[in-house]
C-alpha cells in the first residue's frame, strides 16, 4: 500500500539524470481580470522528453502552453530555452514548432508546400528544402499525397501534414495543443501510434496538452496534472496511476474510487490499521485519523482477500464495455463505488444483485483527505 500526503511544489523526478534541461520555467504567474489562472509554475522539461500537461477545462494547461509559445504574456517569472531567456522574444524568434487541434494548414497550398512553408521562411536553399520535405512526408507516411490540397485529405492525414510541417525545421521544442481532439476514436489511436513512432525516431522535446487521461498514459514520459493553475501531480504515468499524490489526481487521472476511512496506530508496527465500516486491515502509512482510500475500479475483484479492503453492496447499474463490465454499486457504509470486472467473470452483476468486492492492500493508496 502506498501513502502520499501531498505534492511539494518544485520537486520533480528526473526521467534521465544524464539529460540536460531543454526548457526551464520558474514562478510563472498569470491573471485574467483579477483571476489568477497560473499560480507560480515551476517546471523543467528535459531534452528529448515527451511531457504532457493534463487537466480539466480551466486548469491552466493551455494558458501555460501559450505563454511558453509567446502567444500570451506572463505577469511574472522566467523561462529559458536551452539556457537562453525567451521571455521577451516573439513566437517566431523562439524557434518552436506548434501543432493545433484545427491543423491550421494553408488551404490553397499543396501538402508539400505546407511542409515547406517554415523552411522557406528560414531561407533554406531549394535542394536542401526539397530533400527535407521528402524526408518528412516519408516519415509520416504521406509521400504519395505531396501534390494534394488539404481539403482532399482525411482528418488524420491533415494532422500528419501539420506534424511534418512543425518538425521540418528541427525546432528546439514542439508544442502540441489538443492535436487529436477533432479525430474519432480509431483515428486518435492511429495518431497516438504515429506520434510515438515519430518521437522515438527524432527525439524531439515535446510539451503536449490534453484533457484525455488515456491519451496522456499512452504518449508521455512524464505527466503534469494541473488543478486551478498549479501542478497537483508531476511524475511518470505509472507512478501517477498507481500512486496518486492527492485525491484530485486519484479521481481525475485514474478514475479511482475515494473511500473515507480511519487510520489508527498498530501496536508493534510502524504502520497503521485502516478501518472502513467493519473491515480492518494493516497499512504501511504514517497518516492517522481520517483518511481517504484511492481504489481504482480495476483493483476491485469479486473475491475475498486476507489483507485488504472488502465491501458489500447492491448493484445499481451494470454496463457491458467490451471485454469488461462496469459495475456501479451502493456499498454499505461507503456509498457509490465503481468496479471494472472481466465480462467473462462468472457471477451475478445485474441491478439489484448483492455482491462482495475486494481490493488487495498493495492496490490501495492512503491519502490525506
C-alpha positions in Angstrom: 0.0 0.0 0.0 1.3 3.5 -0.9 0.7 6.6 1.2 1.0 10.1 -0.2 0.0 13.3 1.7 0.6 15.8 -1.0 2.9 17.3 -3.6 5.8 19.6 -2.8 6.0 22.4 -5.3 9.2 22.5 -7.3 10.2 18.9 -6.7 10.0 16.5 -9.6 11.6 13.3 -10.7 14.2 13.3 -13.5 13.4 10.8 -16.3 17.1 10.5 -17.1 19.7 12.0 -14.9 22.1 12.4 -17.9 19.7 14.6 -19.9 20.2 18.3 -20.0 17.3 20.7 -19.4 15.7 21.9 -22.6 13.1 24.2 -21.0 13.4 25.8 -17.6 10.3 27.5 -16.2 10.2 29.2 -12.8 7.5 31.0 -10.8 5.3 31.7 -13.8 2.1 33.6 -12.8 -0.8 34.9 -15.0 -4.1 36.6 -14.2 -7.0 37.5 -16.3 -9.4 40.1 -15.0 -8.1 39.7 -11.4 -8.5 36.0 -11.6 -5.1 34.1 -11.2 -5.0 31.2 -13.7 -1.3 30.3 -13.2 -0.1 30.3 -9.6 3.7 30.1 -9.6 4.5 27.3 -12.1 7.9 25.6 -11.8 8.9 23.1 -14.5 12.0 21.6 -16.1 11.5 19.7 -19.4 14.5 17.6 -20.4 16.0 17.2 -23.8 14.0 14.6 -25.8 11.3 14.3 -23.2 7.6 13.9 -24.0 5.8 15.8 -21.3 2.0 16.1 -21.1 0.0 18.9 -19.4 -3.2 17.2 -18.4 -6.2 18.7 -16.6 -9.8 19.7 -16.9 -11.0 22.8 -18.6 -9.9 25.9 -16.8 -7.0 24.3 -15.1 -4.4 26.5 -16.9 -2.8 24.0 -19.2 -3.4 25.8 -22.5 -2.6 29.2 -20.9 0.8 27.8 -19.8 1.4 26.4 -23.3 0.5 29.7 -24.9 2.9 31.6 -22.6 5.7 29.2 -23.5 4.9 29.7 -27.2 4.9 33.5 -26.8 1.2 33.9 -27.8 0.4 35.1 -24.3 2.4 37.2 -21.9 3.0 36.3 -18.3 2.8 38.6 -15.2 6.0 37.3 -13.5 8.5 34.5 -13.6 11.2 33.4 -16.1 11.6 31.0 -19.0 14.8 29.7 -20.5 15.1 27.5 -23.6 18.4 25.7 -23.8 19.8 28.3 -21.4 18.5 31.4 -23.3 15.9 33.7 -21.8 12.9 33.6 -24.2 10.5 35.7 -22.1 10.7 38.8 -24.3 11.0 37.0 -27.7 8.3 36.9 -30.2 6.8 33.5 -31.1 8.8 33.4 -34.4 12.1 34.2 -32.5 11.6 31.3 -30.0 12.3 28.6 -32.6 9.4 26.4 -31.6 7.1 24.1 -33.5 3.3 24.2 -33.0 0.6 21.7 -33.8 -3.0 22.7 -33.1 -6.3 20.8 -32.9 -7.5 22.8 -36.0 -4.4 21.7 -38.1 -4.1 25.3 -39.4 -2.9 24.2 -42.9 -2.9 26.7 -45.7 -5.9 25.5 -47.9 -4.5 27.0 -51.1 -1.2 25.2 -50.8 -0.3 21.6 -51.6 0.8 19.2 -48.9 4.4 19.6 -50.0 4.2 23.4 -49.9 2.6 23.3 -46.5 5.5 21.3 -45.1 8.0 23.6 -46.9 6.5 26.8 -45.6 8.6 27.1 -42.4 11.8 26.1 -44.4 11.1 28.9 -46.9 10.7 31.4 -44.1 14.1 30.4 -42.8 15.6 30.7 -46.3 16.7 27.1 -46.8 18.3 26.5 -50.2 16.0 24.8 -52.7 17.8 21.5 -52.9 18.0 21.0 -49.1 14.4 22.2 -48.8 13.1 19.6 -51.3 15.1 16.8 -49.6 13.8 17.8 -46.2 10.1 17.9 -47.4 10.5 14.4 -49.0 12.1 13.1 -45.8 9.3 14.5 -43.6 6.5 13.2 -45.8 8.2 9.8 -45.9 8.4 9.9 -42.1 4.6 10.5 -41.7 3.7 8.0 -44.5 2.3 10.6 -47.0 4.9 10.9 -49.9 2.1 9.9 -52.3 0.0 12.8 -51.3 2.5 15.6 -51.8 0.6 17.3 -54.6 -2.9 17.2 -52.9 -4.6 20.1 -51.2 -5.7 19.8 -47.5 -9.4 19.6 -48.5 -8.6 16.3 -50.3 -7.2 14.7 -47.2 -8.8 12.9 -44.2 -8.6 14.4 -40.7 -5.8 12.0 -39.8 -3.8 12.8 -42.9 -4.2 16.6 -42.3 -2.9 16.1 -38.8 0.2 14.2 -40.1 0.9 17.1 -42.5 0.7 19.5 -39.6 3.1 17.4 -37.6 5.5 17.1 -40.6 5.4 20.9 -41.1 6.0 21.6 -37.4 9.0 19.2 -37.3 10.5 20.1 -40.7 12.9 22.9 -39.5 14.0 20.9 -36.4 12.5 23.2 -33.7 14.1 23.2 -30.3 10.7 22.4 -28.7 7.5 21.1 -30.2 4.2 22.3 -28.6 1.0 20.4 -29.2 -2.4 21.7 -28.1 -5.1 19.0 -28.1 -3.9 17.9 -31.6 -6.1 14.8 -31.7 -9.3 16.3 -30.2 -11.1 16.6 -33.5 -10.5 12.9 -34.5 -12.7 9.9 -33.9 -11.5 7.2 -31.6 -9.9 4.9 -34.2 -8.1 7.8 -35.8 -6.9 9.0 -32.4 -5.4 5.6 -31.6 -3.7 5.5 -35.0 -2.3 9.0 -34.5 -1.1 8.1 -31.0 1.0 5.3 -32.6 2.2 7.7 -35.2 3.3 10.3 -32.5 5.1 7.6 -30.5 6.9 6.4 -33.6 7.9 9.9 -34.7 9.1 10.8 -31.2 11.2 7.7 -31.0 12.7 8.4 -34.4 13.5 12.1 -34.0 13.9 12.5 -30.2 12.2 16.0 -30.3 11.4 17.6 -27.0 7.6 17.8 -26.7 5.1 19.5 -24.5 1.6 18.1 -25.2 -1.7 19.4 -23.9 -4.8 17.2 -23.5 -7.7 16.5 -21.2 -7.8 12.8 -22.1 -6.2 10.6 -19.5 -5.8 7.6 -21.8 -4.0 9.7 -24.4 -1.6 11.0 -21.7 -0.9 7.5 -20.4 -0.2 6.2 -23.9 2.2 9.0 -25.0 4.0 10.5 -22.1 7.4 10.2 -20.4 6.0 12.3 -17.6 2.6 13.9 -16.9 1.9 17.2 -15.1 -1.6 17.1 -13.8 -3.0 20.6 -13.4 -5.6 21.9 -11.0 -6.6 25.5 -10.7 -3.3 26.9 -12.0 -1.0 24.6 -10.1 0.6 21.1 -10.5 -1.4 18.6 -8.5 1.0 15.9 -9.6 4.1 15.6 -11.7 5.6 12.2 -12.3 5.7 9.2 -14.7 2.4 7.8 -16.0 2.9 4.6 -13.9 3.7 6.5 -10.7 0.7 8.8 -11.0 -1.6 6.0 -11.9 -0.5 3.6 -9.3 0.5 6.0 -6.5 -1.6 9.2 -7.0 -0.2 12.1 -4.7 -3.7 13.6 -4.0 -7.4 12.9 -4.1 -7.7 15.1 -7.1 -5.1 13.2 -9.1 -6.6 9.9 -8.0 -10.1 10.9 -9.1 -9.1 12.7 -12.3 -6.2 10.6 -13.6 -7.1 7.1 -12.6 -10.8 7.4 -12.1 -10.3 6.0 -8.6 -13.0 5.5 -6.0 -12.3 7.7 -3.0 -13.5 5.8 0.1 -13.4 7.5 3.6 -11.6 5.6 6.2 -9.9 5.9 9.6 -6.2 5.1 10.3 -5.0 4.3 13.8 -1.7 3.1 15.2 -0.9 -0.6 15.0 0.9 -1.7 18.2 4.2 -3.3 17.4 4.3 -1.9 13.9 5.3 1.3 12.2 2.2 1.2 10.1 -1.4 1.6 10.9 -4.7 -0.2 10.9 -7.2 1.1 8.4 -10.9 0.8 9.2 -13.8 1.0 6.7 -17.0 0.1 8.4 -16.5 -3.4 9.9 -13.4 -4.1 7.6 -10.0 -3.7 9.2 -6.6 -4.3 7.5 -3.0 -3.2 8.0 -1.5 -0.4 6.0 2.1 0.9 5.6 1.2 4.6 6.3 2.2 7.3 8.8 -1.2 9.0 8.4 -3.5 8.9 11.4 -7.2 9.8 11.8 -9.5 10.5 8.9 -8.0 9.4 5.5 -9.2 8.6 2.0 -8.5 5.3 0.2 -7.9 5.6 -3.5 -9.1 2.4 -5.1 -9.0 2.0 -8.9 -12.1 0.3 -10.5 -10.0 -2.5 -11.9 -8.5 -3.2 -8.5 -11.9 -4.3 -7.1 -12.5 -8.0 -7.7 -15.4 -10.4 -6.9 -13.3 -12.3 -4.3 -12.2 -12.0 -0.7 -8.6 -11.1 0.3 -7.0 -11.7 3.6 -5.2 -8.3 4.0 -7.2 -5.7 2.1 -10.5 -3.9 1.6 -13.7 -5.9 1.4 -17.0 -4.2 0.7 -20.6 -5.5 0.3 -23.2 -3.7 -1.7 -26.1 -3.7 -4.1 -25.6 -3.3 -7.8 -27.2 -0.1 -9.1 -26.1 -0.3 -12.7 -24.1 -2.8 -14.9 -22.8 -1.9 -18.3 -21.0 -4.2 -20.8 -17.9 -2.4 -22.1 -16.5 -5.0 -24.5 -14.1 -7.3 -22.6 -15.1 -5.6 -19.3 -18.2 -4.9 -17.4 -18.5 -1.6 -15.5 -20.5 -2.2 -12.2 -21.8 0.6 -10.0 -23.0 -0.4 -6.6 -24.1 1.2 -3.4 -21.8 -0.1 -0.6 -23.0 -0.2 3.0 -21.1 2.5 5.0 -19.2 3.6 1.9 -21.5 5.0 -0.7 -21.4 4.6 -4.5 -18.4 2.5 -5.8 -17.5 1.7 -9.4 -15.7 -1.5 -10.4 -14.4 -2.8 -13.8 -14.7 -6.6 -13.9 -13.9 -9.0 -16.7 -17.0 -9.8 -18.7 -16.0 -13.4 -18.6 -16.1 -13.4 -14.8 -18.8 -15.7 -13.5 -21.3 -14.2 -11.1 -24.4 -12.1 -10.9 -23.9 -8.4 -11.5 -27.3 -7.3 -12.7 -29.1 -4.4 -11.0 -30.4 -5.4 -7.6 -27.9 -8.2 -7.0 -25.9 -8.2 -3.8 -22.2 -8.6 -4.3 -18.9 -8.7 -2.4 -15.8 -7.0 -3.9 -12.3 -6.8 -2.5 -9.0 -4.9 -3.2 -5.6 -6.1 -2.1 -3.7 -3.6 0.2 -1.0 -3.1 -2.4 -3.6 -1.8 -4.9 -4.8 0.8 -2.4 -3.3 4.3 -1.8 -3.9 6.0 1.5 -4.3 9.8 1.1 -4.8 12.8 3.3 -8.5 13.9 2.9 
